[in-house]
Amino acid sequence: MDLGLEGKTALVTGGSHGIGLATALELAREGCDLHIAARTRHRLATAVGRLQGLAVKGLAHEFDALDQDSITELIDILNENGGVDILVNNVGGGGRWGTTSLQTPLEVWAQVHQKNASVALQLTTGLLPAMLERGWGRVVTIASIHGREAGSKPWFMMAKSAEIALMKGLAVDPSLSGRGVTFNTVAPGFISIQGKDTEPSRGTPEDVASAVVFLCSVPARHINGACLVVDGGEGKAF
């Protein structure tokens, strides 16, 4: 199947390892030029080297989802260079932060929300105008099955639920519908990173990346506002 992504430009946040890197590499194989944003410099350098090995343009941006200046700078840099066609909101985390609900400071709740849902909102609204102007764009946000059902700490579930709601809300916004841009979520289950867990029931970053890249494709143009679960049957929700 021709996914129609040759020549498109994509931004993948948290793109230096795990699901983000797997997604960036798969988009590169489809002919996309990549911007990857992450905190760790040496991981970024390694990731860009792998992208350039696929004969595509790969640019790295040091980026901290908890730093407002970092977010604003990334948006400005990309828009000054024409924006992007594809945004993959992959940066996130915080599921292991804190202890109990009453003992965990509200600052932790706020930071986990910022690291997941708020940065997705900021990047999406900041990069969306250029997509609308071109009449084509794809926004895919990486949430979790624990944004759809219980199973993690409440601040993490709250943040991931908010990501799913954000994508659905934008998809049904009358001011955005019919303008060539789609908004979808991918909800992974437990994913084995760097071969640390070899149980056959647990997925790999590449399993998630395949779903993300299809949602970014031209053939997926009528999929909008969906939450695609990639969990190998792990979840309990219908």
Salt bridges, closest charged atoms under 4 A:
GLU26 OE1 - ARG29 NH1 3.26
GLU62 OE2 - ARG41 NE 2.76
ASP85 OD1 - ARG134 NE 3.06
GLU163 OE1 - LYS160 NZ 3.14
ASP197 OD2 - ARG202 NH1 2.67
GLU199 OE1 - ARG202 NE 3.86
